[in-house]
Amino acid sequence: MYNNTAVVQGLIDWLKANAHPKAIVGLLAGDYLASFYTQFGFIQAS
């Protein structure tokens, strides 16, 4: 089983190192995952 926290943190680290500074990255997830993603700084759209 994957450690989901490590997977997401790895993705964020990769984006910070490789994505264009003005890149926009979106995340689509169900409401039940909002609390998981907020620990990484994601916010829920209205």
N, C-alpha and C positions, 0 to 999 in steps of 0.2 A: 504494500500500500504506500502511496505517495504521502509525503509530508506537505500538505497543501500550503502551509505557511512558507516553507522553504521554496516551493515552486513559484509562488507569487512574488516573493522577495527576489528570487533570481531573475525573474522577468523584469521587475522594476529596475534592478541593478543593470541589466543588459540595456534596457531602454535609456537609462541615464547616461550610459557610456557610448551608445551607438546611434540613438535617434537624433534627428535634426533638432536643434534647440527650440524651434517653433512648431514641432510636430504635435499633433493632437491625437491622443490615444483614448479610445472609448472602451467601456466595459459594460457588457450586458449580463445581468444576473437577476435571479429572482429575489423578491423582497426578503425571503427567508435567509439570504446570504448577506444582507446589508451589514449586519454586525461584524461579520468576518472581514469584509472589505474596508470598513471604516478604520480598522487598526493600521491600514496602509495609507490612509489619507484620502481615500475615495469618498465622495459624497453622493447621496441619492438625489437624482434629478426630480424636479417636481412635476 
